[in-house]
């Protein structure tokens, strides 16, 4: 069965974006180590789920000239009316219901790309199987928190820890 994985970076104090919504602070990382955990992760992924704010940030700031996830089917959870394409599907649907349907289909794993509101909804329904969180050695002080106002405790099991470029990647599965 397909697994649902969160693969995301956050500041040491738990933010995925600064107080203006920017993720520019992620670009300032690295000390020369050539470790590509993203490529390792996406080998087992064929579907991406993201919220509108994440999609909008990708197409307006991070990669305005090309869709960087062209090798995947991307679902964007939104109330905005948009025309879907073969690779990008805009859906106004409860993300848990959508994921229940997607899990029943043949395919590889599903990546929860962001943002915080989508992650919060899935955490509150305990619907994430794997957590791949890269902790970036930056204290933002404020911004968009990754895990805020969870409705329940979710017990996780640590699979591994990897440190590279000054960052620490934590991999957990639901117990």
N, C-alpha and C positions, 0 to 999 in steps of 0.2 A: 504494500500500500504506500502511496505517496506520503512523504513527510512534509510538514510545514515548518520552515526554518526562518528565524529572524537572523539576519546578517547585517550588523550595523555597528557604527562607531559612536562612542560617546566620550565626553570629557570626564576627567577624573571625578568631578562633582556631579555627574549624572545627566548632563545636557547633550542633546543631539544637534542643537542649533543655538546660536547666541541670541541675545535679546532683540536683535533686528531680524531674526530668522535665517541669518547667514551661516554657511558652513565653511567659510573661507579659512577658518582656523585649522581645518583638516589638511589643507595644502602645505602647511608649514612644518609638517612632520618628516622625519627621516634623517638618518645619519649614514646613508650609503649602503645599508644592508639590502640585498636584492632578494626579498622574500615576497612572494605573490600569493597571499592566502585567498584573494578574490578568485583567481583562476582555478585554484584547487576546489573552492566551494562551488562554483558554477558548473563544474563538470557534471554534477548530478542534478542540475536544475533545468527545467524547460519552461517554467511559468513564473511570472512575477506579479505580485499584488502590491499596489501602492495607493496612497491617498492622493487627493487632488493637489494639495500643497507641494508634495514631493514631485509629482508630475510637472507641475507648473515651474518649479525651481529648476528642474532638469532642462526643460525646453526653452526657458528664458535666460538662465544664467550659466548653468554648468555645461550644457552642450546644445546651444541654440541652432547649430548648423546641421546636426545629424542626430537621429535617435540612437543613443548608445546601446540600447538593449534590443537591437534588431534581430538577434539570434533567438529571442524568446517571444512567447505570447505574454503581453503585459495587460493586466486588468487594472483600471484606474477607478477607484471608488469615488463617485462624485454625484452631486445633485445638479451639476451644470449639464446642460444639453450639449452634447458633442457628437460628431459623426465618428463612429468606430472605423478602424481599418483592419486589415488582415492581422496585423501584429499588435495593435493597440486597441483595446476594447474598453469603452467607457460604460460603466454600469452604475445604476442607481439601485443598489441592492444591499441588504445586510451582508457584511463581509463573512460572517460565520456561515450563513446559508450558502453563499457563493463557494466558500471553501469546502463545505460538505459535498457539494456537487462536484467540484474539481477533484476531490480526493477519490471519488468513485470512478473517474475516468482513467484510462491508461495514460501513463506518462511518467516523467521523472518528478523530482521534488519541486516544491513550491517555495519561492523566496518571498518573504515579507520584507520589502525594501524600505518602507517608511510610510508615513510619518507617525508622530507620537499619538495622534488620535486613533489611527487604525490599530497601532500596537496596543493601546489601552483597551480597545474593544475586544481584541483577541485574547489579551491577558485576562481580562475580566470574565471571559468564557473558558479560560484554560484551554485555548485552542492552538497553542504553539508547541510543537514537539521538540524542537532544538533551538537553542539560543547561542548564537555566535556573536559575541560582543567584544569589540576591540576598544580597550580603554586607552585614551590618548592623554598623555601627561600634560594636560592643560586644565587650569581652573577658570571657568568662565564666569562664575558668580551668579549668573542669571541666564535665563533663556527658556528654551523648550526642553522640559524634562522628558527623559525616555519612559521611566516608570513612575507615574504619579497617580495617586488616588486609586490604587488597586483595591478591588472589593474583597479579595480573598488572598490567603497565603497559598503560594504554589511552591511545592518542594521540588528542588532540582538536584541532579547528580552531576558532579564535575567530571567531564570526560578528559579534558586536557587543558594545559596552559602553555602558551607559547609567547615568548618575548622577542621582539624584533623592532628595529628602528626606534627604540625608546618606548614602544607601545607594548601593551600586554593583551593578548587575545585569550579570552575565556570561552570555552565550549561546554555547554551544559545540555542535558536532556531532562525531560520531565521524569520524575520518579514514579 
